[in-house]
């Protein structure tokens, strides 16, 4: 197995230079959510739980956008290997049309029916009242974010991840500053609490969008070709539907499954405590996996480009195992780091910052223990599913491997232990993360079959 790690000189340097900006971009994006959670958490448990509940439907929009970006990566990385700028513009145009339409429709639903949507997440009337203004405003922000994210994804797939890192760094810094002003009423601004956090997010997304528009108009790396961007053509639409729709459905159903976890906890007897703990654990998860998703993004670009360049299946297979072993090693290191951080940092310093109740503190610590044990498998699965299999055009099977364990193991077990059996916290947490024990062996079987290696650009050759 270790023979796969022997690569030509300069390979790991190239991998590092490609993955590092993606990791930093993911870290910046995650920090944006953490800043909101942290600053709102300073207002109290109720406000933190309300924002957590409101972020459940918003999270669905985020994963849909991520699905569009992932589907775009499959196509752009291979067309980048062929140097086909016209096809890249066509694929980007389809993704932008889809992203804008979906974001606009969901924003309208969140704006006009926020209480109805939140009532699907929790039956706590106070949380619904507190979270509704946040939901109405933040939903609008994703209209702008959908378009900017698609363009950033295209640049990343064309081996320019630094651009996305700079865009989202600017967005995060602006959001943090505006949170400081509008949540607490600093520098002469009104103290708007949860609503202030939503205004800060919307403003930063608009600025992010304007930066992308200005850059796109001047970029020579992948020049805009309006006739291809706005009129992508039927052949490209069919290709995008074939390879990107499974990814979009995957991310949507995966996001819905994850949202179901929030719904399950929102209907527990200790719903406020569980939602507060889950909000904090959610941010720990995002920070822990930024490097995993960064590595997976680099993996997708490297694999997709080599397929587009016409490399043999044997070379692609060996290269994939190399990248997946790196991902597994990364997961081991992350799990060990969390094992040290839990007693040394989280329990004595992090959790008290959020004024958690004893029950919420216990729940957060228990979630973290189960989570860190599954970290190596999680890291491997992220690179295998979102990096290797999707880049090879095997999006449909990747979706099956990603979704079946979630919906047939994790969601039922979480509901059974939390709502039916009223089981101890450790069993509820095991249910929350049960999917990780089934994805890895199934993914390896698919990887070894080599059926996932496909040149998707032949569809419109």
WORABEL-V252069 format. One record per residue. RES is the residue in three letters. OMEGA is omega in whole degrees, -180 to 180 (none if undefined). D_CENTER is the distance of its C-alpha to the mean C-alpha in whole Angstrom. Layout:
res->[RES/RES]
omega->[OMEGA/OMEGA]
d_center->[D_CENTER/D_CENTER]
This chain:
res->[UNK/UNK/UNK/UNK/UNK/UNK/UNK/UNK/UNK/UNK/UNK/UNK/UNK/UNK/UNK/UNK/UNK/UNK/UNK/UNK/UNK/UNK/UNK/UNK/UNK/UNK/UNK/UNK/UNK/UNK/UNK/UNK/UNK/UNK/UNK/UNK/UNK/UNK/UNK/UNK/UNK/UNK/UNK/UNK/UNK/UNK/UNK/UNK/UNK/UNK/UNK/UNK/UNK/UNK/UNK/UNK/UNK/UNK/UNK/UNK/UNK/UNK/UNK/UNK/UNK/UNK/UNK/UNK/UNK/UNK/UNK/UNK/UNK/UNK/UNK/UNK/UNK/UNK/UNK/UNK/UNK/UNK/UNK/UNK/UNK/UNK/UNK/UNK/UNK/UNK/UNK/UNK/UNK/UNK/UNK/UNK/UNK/UNK/UNK/UNK/UNK/UNK/UNK/UNK/UNK/UNK/UNK/UNK/UNK/UNK/UNK/UNK/UNK/UNK/UNK/UNK/UNK/UNK/UNK/UNK/UNK/UNK/UNK/UNK/UNK/UNK/UNK/UNK/UNK/UNK/UNK/UNK/UNK/UNK/UNK/UNK/UNK/UNK/UNK/UNK/UNK/UNK/UNK/UNK/UNK/UNK/UNK/UNK/UNK/UNK/UNK/UNK/UNK/UNK/UNK/UNK/UNK/UNK/UNK/UNK/UNK/UNK/UNK/UNK/UNK/UNK/UNK/UNK/UNK/UNK/UNK/UNK/UNK/UNK/UNK/UNK/UNK/UNK/UNK/UNK/UNK/UNK/UNK/UNK/UNK/UNK/UNK/UNK/UNK/UNK/UNK/UNK/UNK/UNK/UNK/UNK/UNK/UNK/UNK/UNK/UNK/UNK/UNK/UNK/UNK/UNK/UNK/UNK/UNK/UNK/UNK/UNK/UNK/UNK/UNK/UNK/UNK/UNK/UNK/UNK/UNK/UNK/UNK/UNK/UNK/UNK/UNK/UNK/UNK/UNK/UNK/UNK/UNK/UNK/UNK/UNK/UNK/UNK/UNK/UNK/UNK/UNK/UNK/UNK/UNK/UNK/UNK/UNK/UNK/UNK/UNK/UNK/UNK/UNK/UNK/UNK/UNK/UNK/UNK/UNK/UNK/UNK/UNK/UNK/UNK/UNK/UNK/UNK/UNK/UNK/UNK/UNK/UNK/UNK/UNK/UNK/UNK/UNK/UNK/UNK/UNK/UNK/UNK/UNK/UNK/UNK/UNK/UNK/UNK/UNK/UNK/UNK/UNK/UNK/UNK/UNK/UNK/UNK/UNK/UNK/UNK/UNK/UNK/UNK/UNK/UNK/UNK/UNK/UNK/UNK/UNK/UNK/UNK/UNK/UNK/UNK/UNK/UNK/UNK/UNK/UNK/UNK/UNK/UNK/UNK/UNK/UNK/UNK/UNK/UNK/UNK/UNK/UNK/UNK/UNK/UNK/UNK/UNK/UNK/UNK/UNK/UNK/UNK/UNK/UNK/UNK/UNK/UNK/UNK/UNK/UNK/UNK/UNK/UNK/UNK/UNK/UNK/UNK/UNK/UNK/UNK/UNK/UNK/UNK/UNK/UNK/UNK/UNK/UNK/UNK/UNK/UNK/UNK/UNK/UNK/UNK/UNK/UNK/UNK/UNK/UNK/UNK/UNK/UNK/UNK/UNK/UNK/UNK/UNK/UNK/UNK/UNK/UNK/UNK/UNK/UNK/UNK/UNK/UNK/UNK/UNK/UNK/UNK/UNK/UNK/UNK/UNK/UNK/UNK/UNK/UNK/UNK/UNK/UNK/UNK/UNK/UNK/UNK/UNK/UNK/UNK/UNK/UNK/UNK/UNK/UNK/UNK/UNK/UNK/UNK/UNK/UNK/UNK/UNK/UNK/UNK/UNK/UNK/UNK/UNK/UNK/UNK/UNK/UNK/UNK/UNK/UNK/UNK/UNK/UNK/UNK/UNK/UNK/UNK/UNK/UNK/UNK/UNK/UNK/UNK/UNK]
omega->[-178/180/179/-177/178/-176/177/179/178/-177/-176/175/178/178/-179/-178/177/-176/-174/177/177/177/180/177/178/179/179/179/179/179/178/178/-179/179/177/-178/-177/-176/177/179/177/177/179/-179/-176/-180/179/180/179/179/177/179/-180/-179/179/177/177/180/177/177/180/-177/175/177/178/177/176/179/-180/177/178/-180/179/-174/-175/-178/179/176/176/177/179/-178/-176/-177/179/-180/178/178/180/180/179/179/179/-180/179/176/-178/-178/-180/-178/-179/-179/-180/180/180/177/178/179/-180/-178/-174/-177/-176/-178/178/-180/-179/179/175/-178/-178/176/178/-174/-179/179/178/180/-179/-173/-175/179/178/-177/-177/-175/-176/178/-180/-176/-176/170/179/-177/-179/-178/-178/-179/178/-180/178/179/178/179/178/-180/176/176/175/-178/-177/-179/180/179/-179/179/-176/173/177/180/-178/-179/178/180/179/180/-179/173/180/-179/-167/178/-173/179/180/177/176/179/176/177/-173/177/-178/178/177/177/180/179/179/180/180/-179/-179/178/178/178/177/180/-179/177/-180/-180/-179/-180/-177/-178/-175/-174/176/179/172/-177/178/177/-171/-177/177/-178/-175/176/-172/178/-175/-178/179/178/180/180/-180/179/-178/-173/-177/-179/176/178/180/177/178/-177/179/-179/176/177/177/178/177/177/177/176/177/178/179/180/178/179/175/178/179/-172/-178/180/-178/179/177/179/-179/177/179/179/177/178/174/177/-179/179/-178/-174/179/179/178/180/175/177/178/178/177/178/-180/-179/-178/-179/-179/180/-180/176/179/179/175/179/-180/179/179/179/180/-179/180/179/-180/179/177/-178/180/176/174/179/179/178/177/179/177/180/180/177/179/179/178/178/177/-175/-176/179/-174/-175/-172/-175/-177/-172/-175/-176/179/179/-178/179/-179/173/177/179/179/178/178/-180/-180/180/-180/176/-177/-180/180/-178/-176/178/-179/-173/179/178/-179/-180/178/-177/-180/-180/-179/-175/-175/-180/-172/-173/-180/-180/177/178/-178/-173/-177/180/176/179/179/-179/-179/-170/-174/178/179/-173/-178/177/-172/-178/179/-179/178/180/-179/-176/-174/-172/-176/-176/-174/-173/175/-175/-176/-180/175/-179/175/176/-179/-174/-175/-176/-174/-177/-176/-176/-171/-180/178/179/179/178/180/180/-177/180/-178/179/-176/-176/-177/173/-174/-178/179/-178/179/180/none]
d_center->[30/30/32/29/28/31/30/32/32/29/27/25/25/24/21/21/21/18/16/17/16/12/12/14/12/8/11/12/9/9/13/13/12/14/17/17/17/19/22/21/22/25/27/27/25/26/24/21/21/21/18/16/18/17/13/13/14/12/9/10/11/7/6/9/9/6/9/12/10/10/13/15/14/16/19/19/19/22/24/23/25/28/28/28/27/28/26/23/24/24/21/19/22/21/17/18/20/18/15/18/20/17/16/20/21/18/19/23/22/21/23/26/25/23/25/25/22/22/24/22/20/23/27/27/29/29/25/25/27/26/22/23/24/21/19/22/21/17/17/19/17/14/17/17/13/13/16/15/12/14/16/14/13/16/18/15/16/20/20/19/16/18/18/15/15/18/17/14/17/19/17/16/20/21/19/20/24/24/22/25/28/27/26/29/31/32/33/35/32/32/31/28/26/23/24/24/21/20/22/21/17/19/21/19/17/20/21/18/19/22/22/20/23/25/24/24/27/28/26/28/26/25/27/27/29/29/31/28/26/27/29/27/29/30/29/26/25/26/24/21/21/22/19/16/17/16/13/12/14/12/9/11/13/11/9/13/14/12/13/16/16/16/19/21/21/22/25/26/29/28/25/25/25/22/20/20/20/16/15/16/15/11/12/13/11/8/11/12/9/9/12/11/8/11/13/12/11/15/16/15/17/20/20/20/23/25/25/26/28/30/30/31/29/31/29/26/26/27/25/22/23/24/20/19/22/20/17/19/21/18/17/21/21/18/19/23/21/20/23/25/23/23/27/28/25/23/26/29/27/23/24/27/25/24/27/26/29/30/28/25/25/26/24/21/23/23/20/19/22/21/17/19/21/18/16/18/17/14/14/16/14/11/13/15/13/11/13/17/17/15/17/20/20/20/17/19/20/16/15/18/17/14/15/19/18/16/18/22/21/19/19/23/23/22/24/27/27/26/28/30/31/30/30/30/26/26/26/23/21/22/21/18/17/19/17/17/20/21/18/19/23/22/20/23/25/23/23/27/28/27/26/23/24/25/26/24/26/29/28/30/32]
